[in-house]
């Protein structure tokens, strides 16, 4: 995933898949998430390039690229007799 002069990618460089950022102009490499055990999967960047959403374990997470804060999404669904309403 590319945003301006930065490339975002998943790597298991430290033993667990996490999101990393590579800055083209200065060759700086920085780890953005620090999950242990189950690594991240299916990262996708938002249209405005401000957020990456990904799966980790059985949860969805969002990484705010402006603040560097990663947080678990709280998803709730209503069901009636086994059907989502």
DRENTOR-537768 format. One record per residue: x, y, z of N, C-alpha, C in turn. Coordinates in steps of 0.001 Angstrom, whole numbers, padded with zeros to 6 digits. Layout:
REM DRENTOR-537768
((X; Y; Z); (X; Y; Z); (X; Y; Z)),
...
This chain:
REM DRENTOR-537768
((000850; -001152; 000000); (000000; 000000; 000000); (000904; 001225; 000000)),
((000626; 002160; -000891); (001473; 003341; -001038); (000678; 004594; -000713)),
((001308; 005500; 000026); (000719; 006798; 000339); (001832; 007833; 000291)),
((001844; 008637; -000754); (002890; 009645; -000897); (004263; 009008; -000963)),
((005145; 009364; -000035); (006513; 008833; -000023); (006655; 007630; 000892)),
((005529; 007054; 001322); (005581; 005921; 002257); (004945; 004672; 001664)),
((005535; 003549; 001990); (005010; 002240; 001600); (004683; 001495; 002883)),
((003461; 000980; 002973); (003008; 000215; 004134); (002879; -001247; 003729)),
((003371; -002143; 004581); (003339; -003563; 004235); (003325; -004423; 005492)),
((002910; -005668; 005327); (002920; -006637; 006421); (004186; -007469; 006305)),
((004859; -007668; 007424); (006074; -008467; 007441); (006172; -009207; 008771)),
((006754; -010381; 008735); (007016; -011133; 009970); (008496; -011049; 010329)),
((009079; -009896; 010042); (010494; -009623; 010309); (010882; -009951; 011756)),
((009960; -009732; 012692); (010239; -009993; 014103); (009605; -011294; 014606)),
((009082; -012120; 013686); (008493; -013397; 014068); (006969; -013428; 014016)),
((006324; -012263; 014010); (004868; -012151; 013920); (004540; -011100; 012880)),
((003561; -011384; 012023); (003175; -010398; 011012); (002622; -009143; 011677)),
((003228; -008014; 011372); (002799; -006700; 011830); (002879; -005741; 010650)),
((002373; -004522; 010834); (002416; -003510; 009778); (003674; -002676; 009953)),
((004359; -002476; 008839); (005586; -001692; 008797); (005417; -000548; 007811)),
((006216; 000489; 008022); (006218; 001661; 007144); (007636; 001877; 006633)),
((007759; 002063; 005325); (009050; 002370; 004711); (008942; 003738; 004040)),
((009825; 004657; 004419); (009849; 005990; 003818); (010894; 006010; 002717)),
((010444; 006313; 001504); (011283; 006221; 000319); (012471; 007184; 000359)),
((012243; 008434; 000758); (013287; 009456; 000657); (014475; 009247; 001576)),
((014262; 008672; 002754); (015381; 008495; 003685); (015637; 007031; 004049)),
((014957; 006115; 003365); (015122; 004671; 003598); (014842; 004265; 005041)),
((013970; 005002; 005723); (013634; 004688; 007107); (012585; 003585; 007153)),
((012812; 002589; 008004); (011896; 001475; 008205); (011404; 001535; 009646)),
((010072; 001492; 009822); (009501; 001614; 011157); (008353; 000636; 011336)),
((008338; -000061; 012462); (007259; -000982; 012806); (006112; -000184; 013418)),
((004885; -000342; 012868); (003747; 000447; 013325); (002831; -000291; 014287)),
((002772; -001618; 014213); (001967; -002405; 015150); (002877; -003384; 015876)),
((002426; -003856; 017027); (003252; -004760; 017847); (002448; -005937; 018361)),
((001715; -006595; 017470); (000935; -007760; 017883); (001856; -008945; 018135)),
((001478; -009764; 019075); (002202; -010999; 019400); (001306; -012181; 019075)),
((001879; -013343; 018844); (001081; -014541; 018554); (000511; -014486; 017158)),
((-000816; -014332; 017067); (-001450; -014227; 015752); (-001050; -012905; 015106)),
((-000530; -013003; 013905); (-000141; -011803; 013180); (-001319; -011163; 012477)),
((-001049; -010039; 011854); (-002103; -009331; 011134); (-002323; -009989; 009773)),
((-003538; -009815; 009255); (-003874; -010329; 007926); (-004754; -009319; 007217)),
((-004740; -009367; 005914); (-005626; -008600; 005031); (-005616; -007087; 005278)),
((-004449; -006451; 005379); (-004444; -005001; 005569); (-004971; -004277; 004334)),
((-005700; -003192; 004564); (-006252; -002392; 003471); (-006252; -000927; 003896)),
((-005762; -000053; 003006); (-005675; 001370; 003332); (-006932; 002088; 002848)),
((-007363; 003090; 003605); (-008568; 003852; 003246); (-008290; 004732; 002024)),
((-009349; 005179; 001374); (-009229; 006010; 000171); (-008475; 007304; 000448)),
((-008635; 007865; 001654); (-007938; 009117; 001975); (-006536; 008879; 002559)),
((-006118; 007604; 002600); (-004777; 007203; 003053); (-004493; 007540; 004515)),
((-005533; 007662; 005329); (-005331; 008026; 006735); (-005423; 006837; 007691)),
((-005976; 005716; 007215); (-006243; 004574; 008089); (-005962; 003266; 007365)),
((-005410; 002321; 008096); (-005286; 000946; 007602); (-006151; 000077; 008499)),
((-007024; -000711; 007889); (-007853; -001670; 008630); (-007299; -003053; 008332)),
((-007255; -003907; 009347); (-006696; -005243; 009177); (-007342; -006204; 010169)),
((-007132; -007493; 009917); (-007615; -008534; 010822); (-006452; -009025; 011669)),
((-006724; -009266; 012934); (-005741; -009879; 013823); (-006517; -010776; 014764)),
((-006149; -012051; 014799); (-006946; -013011; 015553); (-008299; -013121; 014883)),
((-009353; -012943; 015628); (-010707; -012956; 015062); (-011344; -011578; 015170)),
((-010512; -010539; 015188); (-011005; -009172; 015352); (-010512; -008285; 014219)),
((-011248; -007191; 014007); (-010814; -006159; 013074); (-010197; -005023; 013864)),
((-009120; -004463; 013320); (-008400; -003365; 013949); (-008261; -002231; 012947)),
((-008103; -001006; 013463); (-007797; 000123; 012591); (-006552; 000814; 013126)),
((-005691; 001190; 012201); (-004461; 001891; 012525); (-004568; 003295; 011947)),
((-004593; 004296; 012817); (-004642; 005685; 012386); (-003218; 006084; 012001)),
((-002988; 006372; 010729); (-001638; 006674; 010262); (-001168; 008058; 010689)),
((-002067; 008928; 011070); (-001671; 010267; 011541); (-001171; 010224; 012987)),
((-001835; 009411; 013825); (-001468; 009349; 015245); (-000593; 008136; 015569)),
((-000642; 007100; 014716); (000093; 005872; 014981); (-000616; 004951; 015962)),
((-001853; 005293; 016321); (-002597; 004491; 017303); (-003421; 003420; 016599)),
((-003271; 002190; 017087); (-004019; 001052; 016569); (-005059; 000662; 017610)),
((-006311; 000482; 017170); (-007366; 000127; 018120); (-008294; -000923; 017528)),
((-008794; -001758; 018419); (-009712; -002832; 018045); (-011086; -002249; 017763)),
((-011716; -002671; 016668); (-013049; -002205; 016321); (-014089; -002994; 017104)),
((-015081; -002303; 017628); (-016182; -002938; 018347); (-017349; -003076; 017376)),
((-017600; -004288; 016925); (-018666; -004544; 015952); (-019754; -005348; 016640)),
((-020956; -004811; 016608); (-022093; -005498; 017215); (-023174; -005687; 016171)),
((-023804; -006859; 016197); (-024899; -007149; 015272); (-026095; -007637; 016062)),
((-027255; -007214; 015632); (-028507; -007702; 016223); (-028954; -008931; 015452)),
((-029372; -009948; 016168); (-029871; -011150; 015508); (-031247; -011508; 016032)),
((-032035; -012088; 015148); (-033355; -012586; 015503); (-033423; -014002; 014936)),
((-033566; -014972; 015819); (-033658; -016378; 015420); (-032543; -016766; 014443)),
((-031309; -016315; 014739); (-030163; -016702; 013917); (-029955; -015860; 012680)),
((-030776; -014857; 012435); (-030628; -013986; 011272); (-030141; -012619; 011713)),
((-029280; -012037; 010914); (-028817; -010682; 011196); (-029883; -009700; 010735)),
((-030223; -008758; 011607); (-031276; -007787; 011247); (-030685; -006433; 010927)),
